[in-house]
């Protein structure tokens, strides 16, 4: 039998050594909605209790969350879609009435509230069923196509990013329990070994299996423990095939389900403490402590499975994740670091003070393209050397000793594109690209939500400047933080929050209209910014500066300079003309103020249903 006290003791030590990193990793999982959704539920429940306005779903005869979507699904299967829509609509209405749209903890609107409300009410099932039914009898092919594409994009983002984050979190935990330092780049181990897609498929199948088994209640509980180790298996060896990972988890957990249940039950005190503290204890200690304990438990079961020769356990072959390698092996594998460090740390390209200032501080390149390539490679070498020196000294997990680390990656190459400065023309392309992507995104969302086309934004053309401006500002103003992704993420939140708040305030003063309003979102400030939006900006900004901007820069360098300049100038002239015209005649078409009108309608409905709240 496993000593659960020892597991928890070791877990506490891991969390204390890496408190900030592990807390942030778990907080991101909570906020994005990957796992531990009960934390946000606890905060909202207590808020409603204190306001004396608990959701009265049970009194309305709609049953609990699980029975609600099952009832809707049953109606759909019986070809009674209208009844399912009514069932879901009633529950959605009650869920919205339970939250004050003016509150900082409002959850009437936004992705987090939408996901929770749509799933628990059964509205997601009803929407999909209605969309399919309408598609068969509808000629609005373009709108239908956008709805389908929007749904596919949502499912892809969920499966490929949010759900796969389970492996990212556990990889961080497993490295933290054994090593002094966990570089941010190590968290993307699945991507570094080029197995992200397989990991995403494995965790998708794991979720599907658990969801199907949960329909049987008892089977769902049993299979929860049978599949308990799948995310850990993926975190250790993402090369394992989906069915192999699930089968291996079942074999290892054979005879340990009751033990695992007792481990989860041992945190009942922390669950209660998190509940009475509005989820604060969960975020600051409870969730990191639990995940660290589960990681310790996985390490023990893994060792036992290897010792007992469990079939398939040989796939768990990343020994350095649990036992640090000896110094001699590390020095032999990382010998090129010591040999070439002097060359790596020196400047190869001679730049004028002006060019060097803009390249290092703002990531803007003013020199020749050949010099740019050399400068970027040298910056990449420095960043790679800084991380690999930690690995060589045994302070961090040695990636070069990972079984999936190929020979081509076992030497320093400097291929870190996000440290490569961008040309001025690249930044112009980035600006317009994200302006247009932002416009298409919001138009598509409007079509999905309301079934109507709306030319979003104050301008008349297909662009939303706040998206392009935000990405360019992140790329330029935060360039000095690029080598430290965690600090970069924090600075993105601060910068985007300030810019969005001030933009909302200034534009409202100039035009007399509020062009967006986050009232009713969780953690909003005067309806101008909200916590959910800032997290989206952070995630989007990180993807942009670490992946998309380098990609665009690489593509623009292949375009003939005259053609690139001509395209940029044409776009700039069109945009400037639109901006000047819109300052006098702003776009105020249908759908531009729809969100504000909906908020006012929600407030009026809430006042009518609960007149005592205004007294």
C-alpha positions in Angstrom: 0.0 0.0 0.0 1.2 3.5 -0.8 1.8 5.9 2.1 -0.3 8.9 1.2 1.3 11.1 3.9 4.7 10.7 2.2 3.1 11.6 -1.1 1.6 14.8 0.3 4.8 15.7 2.1 6.9 15.5 -1.1 4.2 17.4 -3.0 4.3 20.2 -0.4 8.1 20.5 -0.9 7.7 20.6 -4.7 5.1 23.4 -4.5 7.2 25.4 -2.1 10.3 25.2 -4.2 8.5 26.3 -7.4 5.5 28.1 -5.9 5.2 31.0 -8.4 5.5 28.9 -11.5 3.2 26.1 -10.4 0.6 28.5 -9.1 0.6 30.4 -12.4 0.3 27.1 -14.4 -2.6 25.9 -12.3 -4.3 29.4 -12.4 -4.1 29.4 -16.2 -5.7 25.9 -16.3 -8.5 27.2 -14.0 -9.2 30.4 -15.9 -9.0 28.9 -19.4 -11.4 26.1 -18.2 -9.1 23.2 -18.9 -9.6 21.7 -15.5 -10.7 22.5 -11.9 -13.8 24.4 -13.0 -15.2 24.0 -9.5 -12.9 26.8 -8.3 -14.8 29.4 -10.4 -18.1 27.8 -9.5 -17.3 28.1 -5.8 -16.6 31.8 -6.2 -19.8 32.4 -8.1 -21.9 30.3 -5.7 -20.8 32.2 -2.7 -21.3 35.5 -4.4 -24.8 34.6 -5.2 -25.5 33.4 -1.7 -24.2 36.7 -0.2 -26.4 38.6 -2.6 -29.4 36.4 -1.7 -30.1 35.5 -5.3 -29.2 31.9 -5.7 -30.2 30.2 -9.0 -33.6 28.6 -8.4 -33.4 26.0 -11.1 -34.5 23.1 -8.9 -37.6 25.1 -7.8 -38.5 25.6 -11.4 -38.4 21.9 -12.0 -35.5 21.8 -14.4 -33.3 19.4 -12.4 -29.5 19.5 -12.0 -26.9 20.2 -14.6 -26.4 16.6 -15.7 -30.2 16.0 -16.0 -30.7 19.2 -18.0 -28.5 18.4 -21.0 -29.6 14.8 -20.9 -33.2 15.9 -21.1 -32.3 18.2 -24.1 -30.4 15.4 -25.7 -33.3 13.0 -25.2 -35.7 15.5 -26.9 -33.3 15.8 -29.8 -33.0 12.0 -30.3 -36.8 11.8 -30.2 -36.9 14.4 -33.0 -38.5 17.0 -30.7 -35.9 19.7 -31.2 -38.4 22.5 -30.3 -38.9 21.0 -26.8 -35.2 20.8 -26.4 -34.8 24.4 -27.3 -37.5 25.5 -24.8 -35.8 23.4 -22.1 -32.4 24.9 -22.8 -33.8 28.5 -23.1 -35.5 28.3 -19.8 -32.4 27.2 -18.0 -30.2 29.8 -19.8 -32.6 32.5 -18.7 -32.4 31.5 -15.1 -28.7 31.2 -15.2 -28.4 34.8 -16.6 -30.8 36.1 -13.9 -28.5 34.8 -11.2 -25.8 37.3 -12.0 -25.6 41.1 -11.8 -24.2 42.4 -15.1 -22.7 45.4 -13.3 -20.7 43.3 -10.8 -17.0 42.6 -11.1 -17.9 38.9 -10.7 -20.6 39.0 -13.3 -20.9 35.9 -15.5 -23.7 36.7 -17.8 -21.4 37.1 -20.8 -18.0 36.0 -22.1 -16.4 32.8 -23.1 -16.1 31.3 -19.6 -19.7 32.0 -18.8 -20.9 30.9 -22.2 -19.1 27.6 -22.1 -20.5 26.8 -18.6 -24.0 28.0 -19.2 -24.4 26.5 -22.7 -23.1 23.1 -21.6 -24.8 22.8 -18.3 -28.2 24.1 -19.7 -28.0 21.8 -22.7 -28.1 24.8 -25.0 -25.0 23.6 -26.8 -26.8 20.4 -27.8 -29.9 22.4 -28.8 -27.9 24.9 -30.9 -26.0 22.2 -32.8 -29.3 20.3 -33.5 -31.0 23.4 -34.7 -28.1 24.4 -36.9 -28.1 21.0 -38.5 -31.9 21.0 -39.0 -31.9 24.5 -40.5 -29.0 23.5 -42.8 -31.1 20.9 -44.4 -33.9 23.3 -45.3 -32.0 26.6 -45.6 -30.4 28.3 -48.6 -28.3 30.6 -46.5 -25.2 28.6 -47.4 -22.7 31.3 -46.6 -24.0 32.0 -43.1 -24.2 28.2 -42.5 -20.7 27.8 -43.7 -19.4 30.4 -41.2 -21.4 28.8 -38.4 -19.9 25.4 -39.2 -16.4 26.8 -39.6 -16.8 28.7 -36.3 -17.8 25.5 -34.5 -14.9 23.6 -36.1 -12.5 26.3 -35.0 -13.8 26.2 -31.5 -13.5 22.4 -31.3 -10.0 22.5 -32.8 -8.9 25.2 -30.3 -10.4 23.2 -27.5 -8.8 19.9 -28.5 -5.5 21.2 -29.8 -4.8 23.8 -27.2 -7.0 23.8 -24.1 -7.4 20.1 -23.6 -3.7 19.4 -24.5 -2.7 21.9 -21.7 -3.3 19.0 -19.3 -0.1 17.5 -20.5 1.7 20.8 -20.4 0.7 21.3 -16.7 1.8 17.8 -15.7 5.1 18.0 -17.6 5.9 21.1 -15.5 4.9 19.3 -12.3 7.1 16.2 -13.1 10.1 18.3 -13.9 9.6 20.5 -10.8 9.6 17.6 -8.4 13.1 16.6 -9.5 14.9 19.7 -10.7 15.8 23.1 -9.3 14.8 25.0 -12.3 12.1 24.5 -14.9 12.7 26.8 -18.0 9.6 28.1 -19.6 10.6 26.4 -22.9 10.5 23.0 -21.2 6.8 23.3 -20.7 6.4 22.9 -24.4 8.2 19.6 -24.4 5.4 18.1 -26.5 6.0 20.6 -29.2 9.8 20.4 -28.9 9.8 16.7 -29.7 7.2 17.3 -32.4 4.4 15.2 -31.0 1.8 17.8 -30.3 -0.8 16.4 -32.6 -0.5 12.9 -31.3 -0.7 14.2 -27.7 -3.8 16.2 -28.6 -5.5 13.1 -30.2 -4.6 11.0 -27.1 -6.1 13.5 -24.7 -9.1 14.0 -27.0 -9.8 10.3 -27.0 -9.3 10.2 -23.2 -12.0 13.0 -22.8 -14.4 11.2 -25.2 -14.1 7.9 -23.3 -14.6 9.6 -19.9 -17.6 11.5 -21.2 -19.3 8.5 -22.7 -18.7 6.4 -19.6 -20.0 9.3 -17.4 -23.4 8.7 -18.9 -23.6 5.5 -16.9 -22.7 7.3 -13.6 -21.1 4.2 -11.9 -19.1 3.5 -15.0 -18.0 7.1 -15.1 -16.6 6.9 -11.6 -14.7 3.7 -12.2 -13.3 4.9 -15.6 -12.3 8.2 -14.0 -9.7 6.3 -12.0 -8.9 3.8 -14.8 -7.9 6.6 -17.1 -6.4 8.8 -14.3 -2.8 8.5 -15.5 -3.4 9.2 -19.2 -2.3 12.9 -19.0 0.8 12.0 -17.1 1.7 9.3 -19.6 1.3 11.9 -22.4 3.5 14.3 -20.5 6.3 11.8 -20.1 6.1 10.2 -23.6 3.8 12.0 -26.1 4.9 9.5 -28.7 2.6 6.8 -27.2 -0.4 6.1 -29.4 -3.9 7.1 -28.0 -5.2 3.6 -27.4 -1.9 2.5 -26.0 -1.9 5.4 -23.4 -5.5 4.5 -22.3 -4.7 0.8 -22.1 -1.5 1.4 -20.2 -3.3 3.6 -17.7 -5.9 0.9 -17.1 -3.2 -1.7 -16.5 -1.2 0.4 -14.1 -4.3 1.5 -12.2 -5.5 -2.1 -11.8 -5.8 -2.6 -8.0 -5.1 1.1 -7.3 -8.5 2.7 -7.9 -9.6 2.6 -4.3 -6.2 3.9 -3.2 -6.5 6.8 -5.8 -10.0 7.6 -4.5 -8.6 7.9 -0.9 -5.9 10.2 -2.2 -8.5 12.5 -3.8 -10.6 12.2 -0.7 -7.7 13.3 1.5 -8.0 16.8 0.1 -11.6 17.2 1.2 -10.4 19.7 3.8 -8.8 21.8 1.1 -11.9 21.6 -1.0 -14.0 23.0 1.8 -11.5 25.7 2.6 -11.4 26.7 -1.0 -15.2 26.8 -1.0 -15.5 29.1 2.0 -12.8 31.4 0.7 -14.4 32.0 -2.7 -11.8 29.8 -4.4 -8.9 31.9 -3.3 -7.2 29.0 -1.3 -7.7 26.7 -4.3 -5.9 29.1 -6.6 -3.1 30.0 -4.2 -2.4 26.5 -2.8 -5.1 23.9 -3.1 -4.9 23.1 -6.8 -1.1 23.2 -7.1 -0.9 21.0 -4.0 -3.3 18.4 -5.5 -1.6 18.2 -8.9 1.8 17.9 -7.3 0.4 15.1 -5.1 -1.0 13.3 -8.1 2.4 13.7 -9.9 4.1 12.0 -6.9 1.5 9.3 -7.0 2.1 8.7 -10.7 5.8 8.5 -10.2 5.3 5.8 -7.6 2.9 3.8 -9.7 5.2 4.1 -12.7 8.1 2.8 -10.7 6.0 -0.1 -9.5 4.7 -0.9 -13.0 8.3 -1.0 -14.4 9.4 -3.2 -11.5 6.5 -5.6 -11.9 6.9 -5.8 -15.7 3.4 -4.5 -16.5 2.8 -4.9 -20.2 3.5 -1.6 -22.1 5.2 0.0 -19.1 8.5 0.0 -21.1 7.0 3.0 -23.0 7.6 5.1 -19.9 11.3 5.4 -20.8 12.2 9.0 -19.8 14.4 8.1 -16.8 15.9 11.6 -16.5 12.5 12.9 -15.6 12.8 11.1 -12.3 16.5 10.6 -11.7 19.1 13.3 -12.6 21.9 12.2 -14.9 25.4 12.0 -13.6 27.8 14.9 -14.3 30.0 13.0 -16.7 27.1 12.1 -19.0 25.9 15.7 -19.0 29.3 17.1 -19.8 29.8 14.6 -22.7 26.4 15.5 -24.2 26.8 19.2 -23.8 30.4 19.5 -24.7 29.8 22.0 -27.5 28.4 24.5 -25.0 31.7 24.8 -23.2 33.8 24.7 -26.4 31.9 27.5 -28.2 30.7 29.7 -25.4 33.2 32.5 -26.1 32.1 32.7 -29.7 28.4 32.5 -28.8 28.5 35.4 -26.4 30.3 37.8 -28.6 28.8 40.1 -31.3 29.4 38.9 -34.8 27.7 41.8 -36.7 29.1 45.3 -36.4 26.2 47.7 -36.1 26.0 51.4 -35.6 24.7 52.6 -32.2 21.3 53.6 -33.7 20.7 50.2 -35.4 21.8 48.3 -32.3 19.5 50.3 -30.1 16.4 49.6 -32.2 17.3 46.0 -32.8 17.9 45.1 -29.1 15.3 47.3 -27.5 12.4 47.3 -29.9 13.1 44.3 -32.2 13.1 46.6 -35.3 15.8 46.0 -37.9 17.2 48.9 -39.9 20.2 47.1 -41.5 20.6 44.8 -44.4 18.8 41.5 -44.6 22.1 39.5 -44.6 23.1 41.3 -41.4 19.7 40.6 -40.0 20.1 36.8 -40.5 23.4 36.8 -38.7 22.2 39.0 -35.8 19.1 36.9 -35.3 21.1 33.6 -35.3 23.5 35.0 -32.7 20.6 36.2 -30.4 19.1 32.7 -30.7 22.4 31.1 -29.8 22.6 33.2 -26.6 19.1 32.3 -25.5 19.6 28.6 -26.3 23.0 28.6 -24.5 21.5 30.2 -21.4 18.9 27.4 -21.0 21.3 24.5 -22.0 23.9 25.7 -19.5 21.3 25.0 -16.8 20.7 21.5 -18.2 24.5 20.9 -18.5 24.9 21.7 -14.8 22.1 19.4 -13.7 19.9 22.2 -12.5 17.2 21.6 -15.2 15.9 18.6 -17.1 18.4 17.6 -19.8 16.4 17.7 -23.0 19.3 16.2 -25.0 18.9 12.9 -23.0 15.2 12.6 -23.9 14.5 9.4 -26.0 12.6 11.5 -28.5 15.3 14.2 -28.9 16.8 13.6 -32.3 20.5 14.1 -33.3 19.8 17.2 -35.3 18.5 18.9 -32.1 21.4 17.7 -30.0 23.6 20.6 -30.9 23.3 24.4 -30.6 21.9 25.9 -33.8 20.4 29.2 -32.7 17.1 28.6 -34.6 15.0 30.7 -32.2 13.0 32.9 -34.6 11.2 34.9 -32.0 14.4 36.7 -31.0 15.0 37.8 -34.6 14.2 41.5 -35.1 11.6 42.4 -37.7 11.9 44.9 -40.6 9.7 48.0 -40.7 7.7 46.5 -43.7 7.1 43.3 -41.7 5.5 45.3 -38.9 3.3 47.1 -41.5 2.2 43.7 -42.8 1.6 42.4 -39.3 -0.5 45.5 -38.5 -2.8 45.0 -41.4 -2.9 41.2 -41.2 -4.1 41.3 -37.6 -6.5 44.2 -38.3 -8.2 42.1 -40.9 -8.1 38.9 -38.9 -9.7 40.7 -36.0 -12.5 42.0 -38.2 -13.2 38.6 -39.8 -13.2 37.0 -36.3 -15.8 39.5 -34.9 -18.0 39.4 -38.0 -18.0 35.6 -37.9 -18.9 35.6 -34.1 -21.7 38.0 -34.8 -23.1 35.7 -37.5 -22.9 32.7 -35.2 -24.5 34.5 -32.3 -27.2 36.5 -34.0 -27.4 35.2 -37.5 -26.8 38.7 -39.0 -23.9 40.4 -40.7 -22.5 43.4 -38.9 -19.6 45.5 -40.0 -17.8 45.6 -36.7 -15.9 48.6 -35.5 -16.0 52.4 -36.1 -14.3 52.2 -39.5 -16.0 51.2 -42.7 -13.3 49.0 -44.1 -12.6 45.3 -43.2 -10.2 46.1 -40.4 -10.2 46.7 -36.6 -7.1 48.7 -35.7 -7.1 47.7 -32.1 -6.0 44.2 -33.1 -3.2 45.3 -35.3 -2.1 48.0 -33.0 -2.0 45.6 -30.0 0.1 43.0 -31.8 2.6 45.6 -33.1 2.9 47.3 -29.7 3.5 43.9 -28.0 6.1 43.0 -30.7 7.9 46.4 -30.4 7.5 47.7 -26.8 7.9 44.3 -25.1 10.9 43.1 -27.2 13.2 43.3 -24.2 11.2 40.7 -22.4 11.0 38.2 -25.2 13.7 35.9 -23.9 11.7 35.4 -20.7 8.2 34.2 -21.7 6.7 34.3 -18.2 7.6 38.0 -17.8 6.5 38.6 -21.4 3.0 37.2 -20.6 2.7 39.5 -17.5 3.7 42.5 -19.5 1.3 41.7 -22.3 -1.6 41.7 -19.7 -0.5 45.1 -18.3 0.1 46.7 -21.7 -3.1 45.4 -23.3 -5.2 46.3 -20.3 -3.9 49.8 -20.2 -4.3 50.3 -24.0 -7.8 48.8 -24.1 -9.0 50.8 -21.1 -7.6 54.1 -22.4 -8.9 53.4 -26.0 -12.4 52.8 -24.7 -12.3 56.0 -22.6 -10.9 58.2 -25.3 -13.1 56.9 -28.2 -16.2 57.3 -26.0 -15.2 60.9 -25.2 -14.7 61.7 -28.9 -17.7 59.9 -30.4 -20.1 59.9 -27.5 -20.6 56.1 -27.9 -19.1 53.1 -26.1 -18.0 50.7 -28.8 -17.6 47.7 -26.5 -18.9 46.9 -23.0 -17.7 44.0 -20.8 -20.4 44.6 -18.1 -21.5 41.2 -16.9 -18.1 39.6 -17.6 -16.1 38.0 -14.8 -13.6 40.5 -13.3 -14.4 43.6 -15.4 -13.4 47.1 -14.7 -16.1 49.7 -15.6 -17.0 47.4 -18.4 -14.0 48.6 -20.4 -11.7 45.7 -19.7 -12.2 42.3 -18.2 -10.1 39.4 -16.9 -11.3 37.1 -19.6 -10.3 39.5 -22.3 -6.9 40.1 -20.8 -6.2 36.4 -20.7 -7.3 36.1 -24.4 -5.0 39.0 -25.2 -2.2 37.3 -23.3 -2.6 34.0 -25.1 -3.1 35.7 -28.4 -0.2 38.0 -27.9 2.1 35.1 -26.9 1.1 33.1 -30.0 1.6 36.2 -32.2 5.1 37.2 -31.0 6.5 33.7 -30.6 5.0 32.1 -33.7 3.0 34.3 -36.1 5.1 37.4 -36.3 8.3 35.4 -36.9 6.4 33.5 -39.6 5.2 36.7 -41.3 8.7 38.1 -41.1 10.1 35.0 -42.7 7.5 35.2 -45.5 8.0 38.9 -46.2 11.7 38.4 -46.6 11.0 36.2 -49.5 8.9 38.8 -51.3 10.5 41.2 -53.8 11.1 44.5 -51.9 9.4 46.7 -54.6 6.2 44.6 -54.5 6.2 44.5 -50.7 6.5 48.3 -50.4 3.8 48.9 -53.1 1.3 46.6 -51.3 2.0 48.3 -47.9 1.6 51.8 -49.4 -1.7 50.9 -51.0 -3.0 49.5 -47.8 -1.8 52.5 -45.8 -3.5 55.0 -48.1 -6.8 53.1 -48.0 -6.6 52.8 -44.2 -5.8 56.4 -43.7 -8.6 57.6 -46.0 -11.1 55.3 -44.1 -9.8 56.6 -40.8 -10.2 60.3 -41.8 -13.7 59.7 -43.2 -14.8 57.7 -40.2 -13.7 60.4 -37.7 -16.4 62.5 -39.3 -18.9 59.8 -40.3 -18.3 56.8 -38.0 -19.7 53.4 -38.8 -23.0 53.1 -36.8 -24.7 50.4 -38.8 -26.8 47.5 -37.5 -25.0 45.4 -35.0 -22.4 47.9 -34.0 -24.0 48.7 -30.7 -25.8 45.4 -30.3 -23.9 44.3 -27.2 -24.7 47.6 -25.4 -28.4 47.3 -26.3 -28.4 43.7 -25.1 -26.9 44.8 -21.7 -29.6 47.4 -21.3 -32.3 44.9 -22.2 -30.8 42.4 -19.7 -30.7 45.0 -17.0 -34.3 45.9 -17.7 -35.4 42.3 -17.6 -33.5 41.7 -14.3 -35.1 44.7 -12.7 -38.5 43.5 -13.8 -38.0 40.0 -12.5 -36.3 41.2 -9.2 -37.7 44.7 -8.5 -36.5 44.4 -4.8 -32.8 44.6 -5.9 -33.3 48.2 -6.9 -34.6 49.2 -3.6 
